[in-house]
């Protein structure tokens, strides 16, 4: 899809169709060139956002039909910040464009006739939505001509960095806080990353990794490359609306940790409206958090502008960020869109996992279970009309977190004889189904 214009000098780097024009501070509005390595505003310390020429992007978008665009995150390259086509061509080619599934059985359980699941548990290469954001970080790293990348991670960022760095041919260094998800750390090592576990929770590890980045000059995917990293998240909003034939949903429900996904869904929806591709003003965004780490949800429900940090205590390790860097952006996005927030206990989260698995055949991790559990609570609270179009985002695959799931009773061995097998089958039939167990946990 990338094109070289007639003005490109011979031997120069081929450009993408990106219409990015620079960086702007979220808080004070200071602007910086896109080429700068700054990742936070030197004046106020807040994060930076990428800005675009939307009129130019709209013209470019009309030039290439959707059917001729790649079925990955680069489908919307006009609204992404990577300008070097060679960097784009080396990463993210299988990330994004995940299925939007009509969830008839789960919808019937909840009383929603138009429930959809954006299933990023199938995202490539590492089976979580983090492949979207890390693809952008690694592409930016390649633009800068650097060959090593670090990250601080509770799980999914690490596996995405390990996989995408391997494909791009750069070295990856993954720093995990205490209580990491062991299977994800082992996956990072298997993918060739250098893995280091550090004492302290995610927020403490994040602060030290910022210091490490400054001391060494190494780029970190979700720290020094964050303005670019965050842009990958909004591709989920672009895809949802296009997959609904350019009709924006009434509601989007997603889990929130650091706040990147939920805040950039808001940005992506707004950009689609600016480009004249869809009317998105009516779409409400709702966020889900675990009860043991819910600083953003608490602030939203109290209608406060800032989050108050907490110490995480939850089995949903990928959501265990007590001082979310983009929390204030999530609050702004949710309140501006007329959405709300909810939280779920660990037992409710695992019941949400079971309910999704037993109705739609999708095995998700605790973050997805949090989304389903809070979705059920929002339905019970009357937040949705029965025929509203509701999209729940399933952000990660449960195969990576089976060690954290409460174990199901494992059957004893029986004789390989017909009578014994008939007896066992009858006992299994008389036992409650997984969906019955999930219902009981969600409605004790």
Secondary structure as the mmCIF struct_conf table of DSSP 4:
data_model
#
loop_
_struct_conf.conf_type_id
_struct_conf.id
_struct_conf.beg_label_comp_id
_struct_conf.beg_label_asym_id
_struct_conf.beg_label_seq_id
_struct_conf.end_label_comp_id
_struct_conf.end_label_asym_id
_struct_conf.end_label_seq_id
TURN_TY1_P TURN_TY1_P1 UNK A 6 UNK A 7
BEND BEND1 UNK A 8 UNK A 8
HELX_LH_PP_P HELX_LH_PP_P1 UNK A 9 UNK A 9
TURN_TY1_P TURN_TY1_P2 UNK A 10 UNK A 11
BEND BEND2 UNK A 12 UNK A 12
HELX_LH_PP_P HELX_LH_PP_P2 UNK A 13 UNK A 14
STRN STRN1 UNK A 15 UNK A 15
BEND BEND3 UNK A 17 UNK A 17
STRN STRN2 UNK A 20 UNK A 25
TURN_TY1_P TURN_TY1_P3 UNK A 26 UNK A 28
STRN STRN3 UNK A 31 UNK A 32
TURN_TY1_P TURN_TY1_P4 UNK A 34 UNK A 35
STRN STRN4 UNK A 40 UNK A 40
TURN_TY1_P TURN_TY1_P5 UNK A 42 UNK A 44
STRN STRN5 UNK A 47 UNK A 47
STRN STRN6 UNK A 48 UNK A 52
HELX_RH_AL_P HELX_RH_AL_P1 UNK A 54 UNK A 63
BEND BEND4 UNK A 64 UNK A 64
HELX_RH_3T_P HELX_RH_3T_P1 UNK A 66 UNK A 68
BEND BEND5 UNK A 69 UNK A 69
BEND BEND6 UNK A 71 UNK A 72
HELX_RH_3T_P HELX_RH_3T_P2 UNK A 73 UNK A 79
BEND BEND7 UNK A 80 UNK A 81
STRN STRN7 UNK A 84 UNK A 84
HELX_RH_AL_P HELX_RH_AL_P2 UNK A 85 UNK A 88
TURN_TY1_P TURN_TY1_P6 UNK A 89 UNK A 90
BEND BEND8 UNK A 91 UNK A 91
TURN_TY1_P TURN_TY1_P7 UNK A 93 UNK A 94
BEND BEND9 UNK A 95 UNK A 96
STRN STRN8 UNK A 100 UNK A 102
HELX_RH_AL_P HELX_RH_AL_P3 UNK A 104 UNK A 110
TURN_TY1_P TURN_TY1_P8 UNK A 111 UNK A 111
TURN_TY1_P TURN_TY1_P9 UNK A 113 UNK A 113
STRN STRN9 UNK A 114 UNK A 119
HELX_RH_3T_P HELX_RH_3T_P3 UNK A 120 UNK A 122
TURN_TY1_P TURN_TY1_P10 UNK A 124 UNK A 126
BEND BEND10 UNK A 127 UNK A 127
STRN STRN10 UNK A 128 UNK A 128
TURN_TY1_P TURN_TY1_P11 UNK A 129 UNK A 129
HELX_RH_AL_P HELX_RH_AL_P4 UNK A 130 UNK A 143
TURN_TY1_P TURN_TY1_P12 UNK A 144 UNK A 145
STRN STRN11 UNK A 148 UNK A 153
BEND BEND11 UNK A 154 UNK A 155
HELX_RH_AL_P HELX_RH_AL_P5 UNK A 156 UNK A 168
TURN_TY1_P TURN_TY1_P13 UNK A 169 UNK A 169
STRN STRN12 UNK A 171 UNK A 176
BEND BEND12 UNK A 178 UNK A 179
HELX_RH_AL_P HELX_RH_AL_P6 UNK A 182 UNK A 190
TURN_TY1_P TURN_TY1_P14 UNK A 191 UNK A 192
STRN STRN13 UNK A 194 UNK A 197
BEND BEND13 UNK A 199 UNK A 200
HELX_RH_AL_P HELX_RH_AL_P7 UNK A 202 UNK A 216
STRN STRN14 UNK A 219 UNK A 220
TURN_TY1_P TURN_TY1_P15 UNK A 221 UNK A 225
HELX_RH_AL_P HELX_RH_AL_P8 UNK A 226 UNK A 231
HELX_RH_3T_P HELX_RH_3T_P4 UNK A 232 UNK A 234
HELX_RH_AL_P HELX_RH_AL_P9 UNK A 235 UNK A 243
TURN_TY1_P TURN_TY1_P16 UNK A 244 UNK A 246
BEND BEND14 UNK A 250 UNK A 250
STRN STRN15 UNK A 251 UNK A 255
BEND BEND15 UNK A 257 UNK A 259
HELX_RH_AL_P HELX_RH_AL_P10 UNK A 260 UNK A 274
TURN_TY1_P TURN_TY1_P17 UNK A 275 UNK A 276
BEND BEND16 UNK A 277 UNK A 277
TURN_TY1_P TURN_TY1_P18 UNK A 281 UNK A 282
STRN STRN16 UNK A 284 UNK A 290
TURN_TY1_P TURN_TY1_P19 UNK A 291 UNK A 292
BEND BEND17 UNK A 293 UNK A 293
HELX_RH_AL_P HELX_RH_AL_P11 UNK A 295 UNK A 301
TURN_TY1_P TURN_TY1_P20 UNK A 302 UNK A 303
BEND BEND18 UNK A 305 UNK A 306
BEND BEND19 UNK A 315 UNK A 315
HELX_RH_3T_P HELX_RH_3T_P5 UNK A 317 UNK A 319
BEND BEND20 UNK A 322 UNK A 323
TURN_TY1_P TURN_TY1_P21 UNK A 325 UNK A 326
HELX_RH_AL_P HELX_RH_AL_P12 UNK A 327 UNK A 336
TURN_TY1_P TURN_TY1_P22 UNK A 337 UNK A 338
STRN STRN17 UNK A 341 UNK A 344
HELX_RH_AL_P HELX_RH_AL_P13 UNK A 346 UNK A 360
STRN STRN18 UNK A 364 UNK A 364
HELX_RH_AL_P HELX_RH_AL_P14 UNK A 366 UNK A 380
TURN_TY1_P TURN_TY1_P23 UNK A 381 UNK A 382
BEND BEND21 UNK A 384 UNK A 384
TURN_TY1_P TURN_TY1_P24 UNK A 386 UNK A 387
STRN STRN19 UNK A 389 UNK A 394
STRN STRN20 UNK A 396 UNK A 397
HELX_RH_3T_P HELX_RH_3T_P6 UNK A 398 UNK A 400
BEND BEND22 UNK A 401 UNK A 401
HELX_RH_3T_P HELX_RH_3T_P7 UNK A 402 UNK A 404
BEND BEND23 UNK A 405 UNK A 405
HELX_LH_PP_P HELX_LH_PP_P3 UNK A 406 UNK A 413
BEND BEND24 UNK A 416 UNK A 417
HELX_RH_AL_P HELX_RH_AL_P15 UNK A 418 UNK A 430
BEND BEND25 UNK A 431 UNK A 431
HELX_LH_PP_P HELX_LH_PP_P4 UNK A 432 UNK A 433
HELX_RH_AL_P HELX_RH_AL_P16 UNK A 434 UNK A 442
TURN_TY1_P TURN_TY1_P25 UNK A 443 UNK A 443
#
